């Protein structure tokens, strides 16, 4: 231990004390087809929890000597860490929550490879197959609990928010916690940490000792949004599309706090699903919430939605400003409707099977210059298809902002180009410019340089 990094061997947590020799060899495989690189990067992100950095490339460069190995011992496995961030340790011992998250990374990466990607019985080329894969990953992580009343509120929002917005998100989480609701977020800082923190205090007041603070992430984003300390259940999905599907399948209600490009991507994903005719009658509480100082932000989001997807999309959500109690009461009312609907239609409380999610929302979008340039954004498209394509465009900007592969693309080949109809490009340009002006793109907002170019 040298003050900046630590070398240590740690024992497993319950349920992760046995791996097969084949599983261990895959984790140790440093070839391109192996799991080691993904495992190492996710583990480093978990160990970096609590540090204010959203530049994955910078993180990987700072700890380029970091290494992690799976050791097989007589009674199971241990993890050997070399050059690990010292902030993950207290008096030479790893923080318990970080240790649990490390083993969650190990669990999900091994399971996804063995039981999902490398399993000929799992059809990842079909919509149904992908939804089944999402279900099995969540079930393996012990997230899906039968016999539990609907009470999971998914909270979306940005990691780069101002203090007033952070405190407001915490107030909303507190009101949700007082009413017994559990919280699910993208697991990072900012608007992902705050509602969990508020709910945790409320759960303590209500003597709720088994409160759930579920964080759902994926390998491409975890380094930019390391799991916050409140997360007590962590799931690593294979990619951003399966992460988004996991959110909406698990959710009984969704709150959207102030954010940036990633939050807009999430909004477009869910609106696109809700706009599909097959989902028209399914109740799905969706509320945009923030303090009075965020009113202009949500007015801009609302204007963008109307300009691109039309008033029919606006009908899918409510906006409640500066009233945490009303937000919590609206969530309670909405979840009661969800419960009644699922009982009537025989759907599970823990996984929304009835929601139809089509291929355009499920297949991974690779953010490179050709793919970004090829996104079709035309006003005469069906709203749910346009929403899916807009989601891809914003996903590409997220990649260029904070994901190591996307940032490398920008460095090597220049800015991403986004083409489309004049009206859509105008609305997109206006919204993105407001994000830059309000410093919502990155934590290091002062030095932000756009990774995209709008072409009208």
C-alpha positions, 0 to 999 in steps of 0.5 A, spaced: 500 500 500 503 506 497 497 511 499 495 511 491 494 504 490 493 497 494 496 490 492 491 485 496 488 478 496 480 478 498 476 473 500 469 472 496 462 474 499 456 469 500 454 465 493 460 467 489 465 462 492 465 457 487 467 457 479 469 452 475 476 451 472 473 453 465 470 459 468 476 461 471 480 460 465 475 465 461 476 470 466 484 469 465 484 469 458 487 476 455 485 474 448 480 479 444 475 473 445 476 472 452 473 476 458 479 479 462 479 486 459 471 487 460 472 484 467 478 488 469 475 495 466 468 494 470 472 492 476 477 498 476 470 502 475 467 499 481 474 500 485 473 507 483 467 508 487 466 515 490 471 519 485 468 525 481 471 523 474 466 521 468 472 520 463 473 513 462 479 514 458 482 518 463 481 513 469 484 507 465 490 511 463 491 513 471 491 506 473 494 502 467 498 498 471 492 495 475 491 488 475 486 483 477 486 475 477 481 470 479 485 465 484 482 458 485 483 455 492 481 449 495 474 452 498 473 456 492 476 462 489 479 469 491 481 475 487 488 478 487 488 486 486 494 489 484 495 497 483 488 498 486 485 505 487 487 506 495 480 510 496 477 503 496 480 501 502 480 503 510 486 501 514 488 496 509 481 492 508 477 493 502 470 497 503 464 491 504 460 495 499 465 495 494 467 488 495 460 486 494 460 490 487 466 487 485 463 480 486 457 482 482 461 484 476 464 477 477 458 474 477 454 477 471 460 477 466 461 470 467 454 468 467 452 472 461 458 469 457 456 462 459 449 462 460 447 467 455 452 469 449 455 462 449 449 458 449 446 456 443 439 455 446 438 463 447 436 466 441 439 473 441 437 475 434 430 475 436 426 480 440 423 475 445 430 472 445 433 478 448 427 479 453 428 472 455 436 474 456 434 480 460 430 476 465 435 471 466 440 476 467 436 479 473 434 473 476 441 470 476 442 477 480 437 475 485 433 482 483 426 479 481 422 477 487 416 473 487 410 475 492 413 482 493 408 488 492 409 493 486 414 498 489 420 499 485 421 506 482 426 507 477 430 514 477 433 517 471 437 523 471 444 526 470 451 525 474 453 532 472 448 536 476 448 542 480 447 542 488 440 545 488 438 539 483 442 534 487 438 536 494 431 536 490 433 529 488 434 527 495 428 530 497 424 526 492 427 520 494 426 521 501 418 522 500 418 515 496 422 512 502 417 514 507 411 511 503 415 504 502 418 505 495 425 502 493 429 505 488 433 503 482 437 508 478 443 507 473 448 507 479 452 513 478 453 519 482 448 526 482 441 524 480 442 517 481 445 517 488 441 522 491 434 519 491 437 513 494 440 517 499 434 520 501 430 514 501 435 510 505 434 516 511 426 515 510 427 507 510 431 508 517 425 512 520 420 507 517 424 502 520 424 498 513 431 494 514 431 491 507 430 497 503 433 496 495 437 501 492 438 497 485 443 500 480 443 497 473 449 499 469 453 496 463 461 495 461 461 501 456 458 506 462 460 504 468 467 507 468 464 514 467 458 512 472 462 508 478 457 505 482 455 510 488 456 507 495 448 507 496 447 501 491 446 495 495 444 491 489 448 491 482 447 488 476 452 489 470 448 488 463 451 486 457 450 493 453 446 499 453 440 496 450 439 491 455 440 495 460 435 500 458 430 494 457 432 492 464 430 498 467 423 498 464 421 491 465 423 492 472 420 499 473 413 500 476 414 507 475 419 512 472 421 519 475 426 523 470 430 528 474 434 533 470 440 531 466 443 531 460 444 527 453 444 520 457 437 522 460 435 524 454 437 518 451 433 514 456 427 519 455 426 517 448 427 510 449 421 509 454 417 514 449 418 510 443 416 504 447 410 507 450 408 510 443 408 503 439 400 501 438 401 495 442 403 498 448 397 504 448 393 501 454 398 499 458 399 504 464 406 506 465 407 512 470 412 517 467 414 523 471 419 529 469 421 532 476 425 538 479 426 544 483 424 551 480 430 552 478 430 546 473 423 549 470 426 551 464 430 545 463 424 541 462 420 546 458 426 545 453 425 537 453 418 538 453 419 543 447 424 538 443 419 532 444 413 536 441 417 538 435 420 531 434 415 526 436 408 530 436 403 532 442 401 524 442 408 523 445 407 529 450 401 525 453 405 519 455 408 523 461 407 529 467 411 534 469 411 536 476 416 542 479 418 543 486 413 539 489 416 532 492 410 530 496 406 531 490 411 527 486 410 521 491 403 521 491 402 521 484 407 515 484 403 511 489 397 513 485 400 510 478 403 504 481 396 502 484 393 502 477 399 498 475 398 493 480 390 493 478 392 492 471 397 486 472 392 482 476 387 483 471 391 481 465 395 476 469 402 479 468 408 478 473 409 484 478 417 483 478 417 483 470 413 487 465 412 481 460 406 485 457 410 491 454 412 490 447 419 492 446 421 491 438 427 490 435 429 497 434 430 498 441 434 492 443 439 491 438 446 494 440 448 501 436 455 501 435 457 508 435 462 510 430 462 515 424 458 511 419 453 508 423 452 516 426 452 518 419 447 513 417 441 514 422 435 516 419 431 522 422 425 524 418 419 528 420 414 523 416 417 517 420 412 513 425 413 516 432 416 510 435 421 509 429 423 516 430 424 516 437 428 509 436 433 513 431 433 519 436 435 515 441 441 512 437 443 519 436 443 521 443 447 514 445 452 516 440 453 523 443 454 519 450 459 515 447 463 520 444 463 524 451 464 519 456 466 512 453 473 510 452 471 507 445 467 513 443 472 518 445 477 514 441 473 514 435 473 522 436 480 522 437 482 518 431 476 520 426 474 527 428 466 529 430 460 525 429 456 527 424 448 527 425 444 528 419 436 529 418 430 534 416 431 541 418 426 541 423 429 535 427 436 538 426 434 545 429 430 542 435 436 537 436 441 543 436 437 547 440 437 542 446 444 540 445 446 547 445 442 548 452 446 542 455 452 545 453 450 552 456 448 549 462 454 545 463 450 538 463 455 534 458 460 532 463 463 533 470 469 537 467 464 542 464 469 548 463 473 544 458 467 541 454 468 540 447 462 537 443 464 530 439 458 531 434 456 536 428 449 537 427 448 537 419 441 540 417 
